[in-house]
Amino acid sequence: MRCPDEPVVPSTSRRSFMKYASMFAAAPVLGEAHFANAARMAAGGGKAGAFSLGPTATPEDAVLINANENPLGPCKAACEAISAMAPHGGRYDLYGYEEQLTKTFAGQHGLKPENVMVYAGSSEPLHYTVLAYTGPKKGLVIADPTYEAAGYAAMASGAGVFKVKLADDYSHDMKAMVAADPNAGVIYICNPNNPTGTITAKKDIVWALENKPKGSILLVDEAYIHLSDGEDVIDQVAAGKDIIVLRTFSKVYGMAGIRCGMALGRPDLLKKLMRYGMNPMVVTGAVAAEVSLRDADLVPTRKKIIGDVRVDTISWLKQNNYKVIGDSQSNCFMVDTGRPGKGVIAAMQAKNVYIGRTWPIWPNAVRISVGSKEEMAKFKVAFKQVMDAPAAPVVAENEMPMTRDGVVLG
Ligand SMILES: Cc1ncc(COP(=O)(O)O)c(C=O)c1O
């Protein structure tokens, strides 16, 4: 996520500093699908850094554990709601489905409807928050490693990006993050973190909220919170603090391709996001999300299914002396392969098992998403074969280089 010609200031003991040279023009909203595809195409010998969604076709029997998706898909009630809504898709929002979803979510979480803004996924509000609250004089503080989207958005706002290494227990080092940039605009916290799946304690996030630089906001991304025992921070929104919380229906609710996400915050904070995009909500996504929220068993049932598969896979890895990084409570985790991770990704891909990407700070580590039991059984076989063989050569970079005008080099 670094421009080819940008200056990089050497890291200090706990943090590294990365500053983009100047203002950048608009950059596209990039998300997990783009990052995963770029890595996949690069590992397959394709052009590095292509961000378009095509060509995306993978062999039918491919094991897809590269994009933190949910193999369970939308729940039954959501599928029925989508089918019932399809014939009405000629209208934008005939009976106020988005409003109904907003009310249901707000009611369940002790918020007012004006604290909730619905989007077709959480990528848009993530991007817009960074655009709205960072700039050449207002930096973005992120953990390292973490989900890349905020860093990419900062290319468009021209903000300096301050990367702070995760703490020894792989939580966000909130003290170092708060101290990283006295002029910070946004401190981004992904909880549980993508890619490590590790948790940051609520008390540490609340401490950061009380001690952050004046004028900054916390952006807490709770995309994976349902899969963990971590505590959410929605009560801080209700308390009117300087915080925006992101939620998505792409993970536990299995609706990545259906699309629904939310930004939660004080109305005055959310208002600033509007100037960057106001796309009408997809009606199928709105009704599917609403019925999913009404299913009280969905989250605990799926948390257990995904958690059991994660625990089984990680136990197998540890029994076989592979090094798993941190204690994931999510649908992904990192494995230190002890060799260039990009070579491992390519070798796995040659066996039709698509695993996740590497992060520059840990070039030997690869992210594994938790798939179905059957998928993880195939993963185990392929991973052992790959690791038993000599290290494969790295065929291409899998990061997504960008030009200054926000266009990814193809
Ligand atoms: C941490 C995090 N935030 C946000 C998103 C964006 O998801 P979506 O736009 O599908 O809601 C993802 C996707 O993987 C993610 O990992």
The ligand as a MOL file (V3000), in Angstrom:
LIG
                    3D

  0  0  0     0  0            999 V3000
M  V30 BEGIN CTAB
M  V30 COUNTS 16 16 0 0 0
M  V30 BEGIN ATOM
M  V30 1 C -12.0590 -5.6190 8.6180 0
M  V30 2 C -12.9850 -5.4840 7.4770 0
M  V30 3 N -13.7100 -4.3840 7.3660 0
M  V30 4 C -14.5530 -4.2020 6.3590 0
M  V30 5 C -14.6910 -5.1610 5.3890 0
M  V30 6 C -15.5850 -4.8410 4.2510 0
M  V30 7 O -16.5860 -5.7140 4.0610 0
M  V30 8 P -17.9170 -5.3630 3.2820 0
M  V30 9 O -17.7110 -4.1890 2.3810 0
M  V30 10 O -18.2190 -6.5960 2.5370 0
M  V30 11 O -18.9190 -5.0450 4.3300 0
M  V30 12 C -13.9370 -6.3330 5.4550 0
M  V30 13 C -14.0490 -7.3870 4.4440 0
M  V30 14 O -13.4420 -8.4090 4.5100 0
M  V30 15 C -13.0560 -6.4960 6.5300 0
M  V30 16 O -12.2840 -7.5630 6.6440 0
M  V30 END ATOM
M  V30 BEGIN BOND
M  V30 1 1 1 2
M  V30 2 1 2 3
M  V30 3 2 2 15
M  V30 4 2 3 4
M  V30 5 1 4 5
M  V30 6 1 5 6
M  V30 7 2 5 12
M  V30 8 1 6 7
M  V30 9 1 7 8
M  V30 10 2 8 9
M  V30 11 1 8 10
M  V30 12 1 8 11
M  V30 13 1 12 13
M  V30 14 1 12 15
M  V30 15 2 13 14
M  V30 16 1 15 16
M  V30 END BOND
M  V30 END CTAB
M  END
